Amino acid sequence: MARAVIYESFGGPEVLKVREISEPHAGEGELRIRTTAASLNPMDWKIASAEHIAAYFNVSLPAGFGYDFAGIIDEVGPGTTGYEVGTRVFGGMMAKAIADYIVVKIPLSQRDVLKETPTDISDEVASTLTVAGCSAIAALETIGLRAGDTLLVGGAAGGVGIFLVQLAKLAGARVIGTASPSTFDFLSSFGVEPVAYGPGLSDRVKALAPEGISAATDLMGTETLEAALALGVEPERISTIAAGPNPPGGARPTGASEAPVDALERVAAAISAKDLVVPIVGKFPIEKIQEAVAQQAEGHVHGKLIITMM
């Protein structure tokens, strides 16, 4: 038998159940991954909360849970080439991640990601990389970030934000990040100039950067986007990942699926070089999945939450 998080109705964290299921095995053209860790993203609980969101991602009931994972290949099915038992891997598998085993069809589907884990990166860290790393790079690539930019980041202390601000600093940008005052010291430790979100944001940013800002990315909604427009930033230099397909003012929507093909290699290389740090702020065993998701859904997680299977 094996464990998997499954939900049979849409709702809050209470619908997520750890079930004992028959142990799956790799068949023809498949491989099996023994999962060691998975990380949570806002999209995970949003998919589980509403049928229309689940339908957008082709998820139907009963469903597994989670996307980002890391583990080790422990079975390679007949006819599956290019993979070996014992290889450490990480990536993303829609509605499959939080389980003892993931069976993967080769070739991968369009939404699936599978990469070999670098030897100097732990499974826990690797499990956090796919959605956050790809979203961060996509947001920066969309606005053409360059050295010398003054970048305004909305939601700078969140799971995507903490990747993005470090990558932006590496690119040579000055970074101003919106957050609650309780996280100012946290952001400052990454070289970010924190500014409180809420009414009057554009005035506070102008006081910090009287010479102006040149680019912005909004990771939370539209408040930062609208402040950037008010400060005269050109719409093509404003990206957003959480304002829908038609954000206000002509800003440019993007997301993890639009990241360049080498995005994860670039993130992993930055971690290996110790230029990027992943703050893991909570670890939960699979049995505590409801507690972990409730904490994630509160929206005040500054870094990444992971679920451990081993």
Summary of the structure (lengths in Angstrom):
residues: 310
radius of gyration: 19.6
end to end distance: 14.8
largest distance: 63.4
contacts: 1101
relative contact order: 0.16
helix: 32%
strand: 26%
